[in-house]
Amino acid sequence: MSRNGILLLVLVVVLGVAGAAAWYFLKAPTTVIPAGITASDRTLGDPHARIVAIEYAAPQCPFCAEMNNTGMPVLKRDYIDTGKVFYVFRVYPIGPADIPAESIARCLPADKYFPFIDLLYRNQAKWDPENGVQDVRGGLVAMARIAGLNEAKVDQCIADRDAQKQIFAGAQDAEKRFGINGTPTFVINGEVQTPGATWDEIKSKLDSLLAK
């Protein structure tokens, strides 16, 4: 093959590779990089999912419990487990009992965190002072025992100053970064949703993004 023929062949190959690359990036689904997600965040799903949904919630919050009890099973089954949504849960305390509740949750192994949060939501009447519970510590100890922690360990978790500082720092970051002032509040692909939005509203937002 002549020198000109070799150069022509190289040019064809280069153009073919460039064209294939351009086609891939144009056709490939958009991936949202989960900026701001840290190792301390409690998450579910694929971090490379098209949608990153951050929920700011509080263990004491009755509306958060409603979201957990009715919306979370569907969110996990149809969106998180199918790779469509990367879910991040962050506690934004609205009452003093939220601090020890989250501190206990953080004492547990990471794979037991969400089951414990679910346990707290489904049993608010047994530990939440907003439900008239007088012995909040006793109620939290009872919940923690179900998760495998004894009373001494619970007290140790509640007294953990580093955990307390982390919770307060997370709340300050939520206010500064997204203007969070109530729960539950979702931030979906960086867009803050209406505080207290229902599951149907959140689902509608997810579906509209996935349809694009």
C-alpha positions as CSV (number, residue, x, y, z in Angstrom):
1,M,0.0,0.0,0.0
2,S,1.3,3.5,-0.8
3,R,2.1,6.1,1.8
4,N,-1.0,8.1,0.7
5,G,-3.1,5.0,1.0
6,I,-1.9,4.3,4.5
7,L,-2.6,7.9,5.6
8,L,-6.1,7.7,4.1
9,L,-6.8,4.4,6.0
10,V,-5.6,6.0,9.3
11,L,-7.9,9.0,8.7
12,V,-10.9,6.7,8.1
13,V,-10.2,4.8,11.3
14,V,-9.8,8.0,13.3
15,L,-13.0,9.5,11.9
16,G,-14.8,6.2,12.6
17,V,-13.7,6.1,16.2
18,A,-14.6,9.8,16.7
19,G,-18.0,9.3,15.2
20,A,-18.7,6.3,17.4
21,A,-17.6,8.2,20.5
22,A,-19.9,11.1,19.5
23,W,-22.8,8.8,19.0
24,Y,-22.3,7.1,22.4
25,F,-22.2,10.4,24.3
26,L,-25.2,11.7,22.5
27,K,-27.3,8.5,22.9
28,A,-26.1,7.5,26.4
29,P,-28.5,8.3,29.2
30,T,-27.5,11.4,31.3
31,T,-25.9,10.5,34.6
32,V,-26.1,12.8,37.5
33,I,-22.9,12.8,39.5
34,P,-23.9,12.8,43.2
35,A,-22.0,15.9,44.2
36,G,-21.8,16.5,47.9
37,I,-22.5,12.9,48.9
38,T,-20.0,11.8,51.6
39,A,-19.1,8.5,53.3
40,S,-21.1,9.5,56.3
41,D,-24.4,9.6,54.2
42,R,-26.8,6.7,54.5
43,T,-27.7,5.7,50.9
44,L,-29.6,3.2,48.9
45,G,-29.2,2.3,45.2
46,D,-26.8,2.9,42.4
47,P,-24.8,6.2,42.8
48,H,-24.7,6.4,39.0
49,A,-28.4,6.4,38.6
50,R,-30.0,9.2,36.5
51,I,-31.7,10.6,39.5
52,V,-30.3,11.5,42.9
53,A,-33.0,12.0,45.5
54,I,-32.0,13.4,48.9
55,E,-34.6,13.2,51.6
56,Y,-34.3,15.5,54.6
57,A,-36.4,14.0,57.4
58,A,-36.7,13.7,61.1
59,P,-37.5,10.5,63.2
60,Q,-40.1,12.5,65.2
61,C,-41.8,13.9,62.1
62,P,-45.3,12.4,61.6
63,F,-45.4,13.4,57.9
64,C,-42.0,11.7,57.4
65,A,-43.4,8.6,59.0
66,E,-46.3,8.7,56.5
67,M,-43.8,9.1,53.7
68,N,-41.8,6.1,55.0
69,N,-44.8,3.9,55.6
70,T,-46.6,4.6,52.3
71,G,-44.1,5.9,49.8
72,M,-40.8,4.3,50.7
73,P,-41.8,0.7,49.8
74,V,-42.8,1.8,46.3
75,L,-39.8,4.1,46.0
76,K,-37.4,1.3,46.9
77,R,-39.1,-1.4,44.8
78,D,-39.8,0.6,41.6
79,Y,-37.1,3.2,41.6
80,I,-34.1,2.4,43.8
81,D,-33.9,-1.3,43.3
82,T,-34.3,-0.9,39.5
83,G,-31.4,1.5,39.3
84,K,-33.4,4.5,38.4
85,V,-32.8,6.5,41.7
86,F,-29.9,6.9,44.0
87,Y,-31.5,7.7,47.4
88,V,-29.8,9.6,50.2
89,F,-31.4,10.0,53.7
90,R,-30.3,12.8,55.9
91,V,-31.8,13.7,59.3
92,Y,-32.9,17.3,59.8
93,P,-33.9,17.4,63.5
94,I,-37.1,19.2,64.4
95,G,-37.2,18.2,68.1
96,P,-34.8,17.2,70.8
97,A,-35.7,13.5,70.6
98,D,-34.4,13.4,67.0
99,I,-30.8,13.7,68.2
100,P,-30.6,10.5,70.4
101,A,-32.8,8.6,67.8
102,E,-30.3,9.4,65.0
103,S,-27.3,8.8,67.3
104,I,-28.6,5.3,68.1
105,A,-29.2,4.6,64.4
106,R,-25.7,5.7,63.6
107,C,-24.3,3.2,66.2
108,L,-25.7,0.3,64.2
109,P,-24.0,-1.3,61.3
110,A,-24.7,0.5,58.0
111,D,-26.9,-2.3,56.8
112,K,-29.1,-2.0,59.8
113,Y,-29.5,1.8,59.6
114,F,-32.6,1.9,57.4
115,P,-34.4,-1.0,59.1
116,F,-34.0,0.9,62.4
117,I,-35.3,4.2,61.0
118,D,-38.2,2.3,59.6
119,L,-38.8,0.7,63.1
120,L,-38.8,4.2,64.6
121,Y,-41.3,5.6,62.1
122,R,-43.7,2.7,62.5
123,N,-43.5,2.9,66.3
124,Q,-43.5,6.6,67.0
125,A,-46.3,6.2,69.5
126,K,-43.9,4.1,71.7
127,W,-41.0,6.7,72.0
128,D,-41.9,10.0,70.4
129,P,-42.8,12.8,73.0
130,E,-45.1,14.3,70.4
131,N,-47.2,11.3,70.9
132,G,-47.4,11.9,74.7
133,V,-44.5,9.6,75.6
134,Q,-43.0,10.7,78.9
135,D,-40.0,8.3,79.0
136,V,-38.4,9.0,75.7
137,R,-35.1,7.3,76.7
138,G,-37.0,4.2,77.8
139,G,-38.9,4.1,74.5
140,L,-35.7,4.4,72.5
141,V,-34.0,1.7,74.5
142,A,-36.9,-0.6,73.8
143,M,-36.6,0.2,70.0
144,A,-32.8,-0.3,70.1
145,R,-33.1,-3.7,71.9
146,I,-35.2,-4.9,68.9
147,A,-32.2,-3.8,66.7
148,G,-29.8,-5.7,68.9
149,L,-28.4,-3.0,71.2
150,N,-28.4,-3.3,75.0
151,E,-29.2,-0.5,77.3
152,A,-25.6,0.3,78.2
153,K,-24.7,0.6,74.5
154,V,-27.7,2.8,73.9
155,D,-26.6,5.2,76.6
156,Q,-23.1,5.2,75.1
157,C,-24.5,6.0,71.6
158,I,-26.7,8.8,72.9
159,A,-23.7,10.4,74.8
160,D,-21.5,10.3,71.7
161,R,-20.5,14.0,71.2
162,D,-19.1,13.4,67.7
163,A,-22.4,11.9,66.5
164,Q,-24.2,15.0,67.9
165,K,-21.8,17.4,66.2
166,Q,-22.3,15.5,62.9
167,I,-26.1,15.8,63.2
168,F,-26.0,19.5,63.9
169,A,-23.4,20.1,61.2
170,G,-25.7,18.2,58.7
171,A,-28.6,20.4,59.7
172,Q,-26.6,23.6,59.2
173,D,-25.4,22.3,55.8
174,A,-29.0,21.6,54.8
175,E,-30.1,25.1,55.6
176,K,-27.1,26.7,53.9
177,R,-27.0,24.5,50.8
178,F,-30.7,24.0,50.1
179,G,-32.6,26.3,52.5
180,I,-34.2,23.4,54.3
181,N,-36.5,24.4,57.1
182,G,-39.0,21.6,57.4
183,T,-39.5,17.9,56.9
184,P,-39.8,15.9,54.8
185,T,-38.1,17.8,52.1
186,F,-36.8,16.1,49.0
187,V,-34.0,17.5,46.8
188,I,-34.2,15.8,43.4
189,N,-31.3,16.3,41.0
190,G,-30.4,19.4,42.9
191,E,-33.9,20.9,42.8
192,V,-35.6,21.5,46.2
193,Q,-39.1,20.2,46.3
194,T,-42.0,21.7,48.3
195,P,-41.6,20.9,52.0
196,G,-44.1,18.3,53.0
197,A,-44.8,17.1,49.5
198,T,-46.8,13.9,49.3
199,W,-45.5,10.7,47.9
200,D,-47.8,11.2,44.8
201,E,-46.1,14.5,44.2
202,I,-42.6,13.1,44.6
203,K,-43.5,10.1,42.3
204,S,-44.8,12.5,39.7
205,K,-41.5,14.4,39.7
206,L,-39.5,11.2,39.4
207,D,-41.6,10.0,36.5
208,S,-41.3,13.3,34.7
209,L,-37.5,13.2,34.9
210,L,-37.4,9.6,33.8
211,A,-39.6,10.3,30.8
212,K,-37.2,12.9,29.4
